Amino acid sequence: MQVQALLKKLSNLDVKMICPLHGPIIKENLGYYLEKYDIWSSYKPEEEGIFIAYASIHGNTAQASEFLADRLKEKRSKESGNYRSCKM
């Protein structure tokens, strides 16, 4: 919640740049990035859906992950939603 508290304080200031401890200094599209910080720090999803990340040396975890994704798709086929599976 530290980021949320700082964003609240920033709302009354004219922000000219964002200088993170990592990555590039941001001088353009500040509203876009401040909105991203707000979303990420409040644990709100950017989009609705399910993301299944896995690593699989012998394929067993991959098989289980794909099975889970298929079951979720079947269960929620009547509802809109995104389902992604990503091998790490």
C-alpha positions as CSV (number, residue, x, y, z in Angstrom):
1,M,0.0,0.0,0.0
2,Q,3.0,2.3,0.0
3,V,2.7,2.9,-3.7
4,Q,-1.0,3.7,-3.3
5,A,-0.2,6.3,-0.6
6,L,2.5,7.9,-2.8
7,L,0.1,8.0,-5.8
8,K,-2.4,9.7,-3.6
9,K,0.1,12.4,-2.7
10,L,1.2,12.7,-6.3
11,S,-2.3,13.4,-7.5
12,N,-2.0,17.0,-6.4
13,L,1.4,17.6,-8.0
14,D,2.5,18.3,-11.6
15,V,4.6,15.2,-12.3
16,K,7.3,15.9,-15.0
17,M,9.1,12.5,-15.0
18,I,9.2,9.1,-13.3
19,C,12.7,8.0,-12.2
20,P,12.4,4.3,-11.1
21,L,15.2,2.5,-9.4
22,H,15.3,0.2,-12.4
23,G,14.6,0.8,-16.0
24,P,14.5,4.0,-18.1
25,I,13.5,7.5,-16.9
26,I,10.0,8.1,-18.2
27,K,9.2,11.6,-19.5
28,E,6.3,11.0,-21.9
29,N,2.8,9.5,-21.4
30,L,3.1,9.9,-17.7
31,G,-0.7,9.4,-17.2
32,Y,-0.5,6.0,-18.8
33,Y,2.4,4.9,-16.5
34,L,0.8,6.4,-13.4
35,E,-2.3,4.5,-14.2
36,K,-0.3,1.2,-14.6
37,Y,1.4,1.8,-11.2
38,D,-2.1,2.4,-9.7
39,I,-3.4,-0.9,-11.2
40,W,-0.3,-3.0,-10.3
41,S,-0.1,-1.6,-6.7
42,S,-3.7,-2.2,-6.0
43,Y,-3.7,-5.8,-7.3
44,K,-6.6,-5.1,-9.8
45,P,-6.4,-7.2,-12.9
46,E,-5.6,-5.4,-16.2
47,E,-8.0,-7.7,-17.9
48,E,-10.2,-10.6,-16.8
49,G,-9.0,-14.1,-17.4
50,I,-6.8,-16.8,-16.2
51,F,-3.1,-17.2,-16.9
52,I,-1.4,-20.5,-16.2
53,A,2.4,-20.3,-16.2
54,Y,4.4,-23.5,-15.9
55,A,7.8,-25.1,-16.5
56,S,8.1,-28.7,-17.6
57,I,11.3,-30.6,-18.1
58,H,9.7,-34.0,-19.0
59,G,6.3,-32.8,-20.1
60,N,4.2,-33.9,-17.2
61,T,3.6,-30.4,-15.8
62,A,2.8,-29.2,-19.3
63,Q,0.3,-32.0,-19.7
64,A,-1.3,-31.2,-16.4
65,S,-1.4,-27.4,-17.2
66,E,-3.0,-28.0,-20.5
67,F,-5.6,-30.3,-18.9
68,L,-6.4,-27.7,-16.3
69,A,-6.7,-25.0,-19.0
70,D,-9.1,-27.2,-21.1
71,R,-11.3,-28.0,-18.1
72,L,-11.5,-24.3,-17.2
73,K,-12.4,-23.4,-20.8
74,E,-15.2,-26.1,-20.8
75,K,-16.5,-24.9,-17.4
76,R,-16.6,-21.3,-18.4
77,S,-17.4,-21.6,-22.1
78,K,-20.7,-19.7,-21.6
79,E,-18.9,-16.8,-20.0
80,S,-16.4,-14.5,-21.7
81,G,-12.8,-14.8,-20.5
82,N,-9.3,-15.2,-21.7
83,Y,-7.3,-18.3,-21.0
84,R,-3.6,-18.3,-21.6
85,S,-1.0,-21.0,-21.0
86,C,2.7,-20.1,-21.1
87,K,5.6,-22.4,-20.9
88,M,8.3,-20.9,-18.8
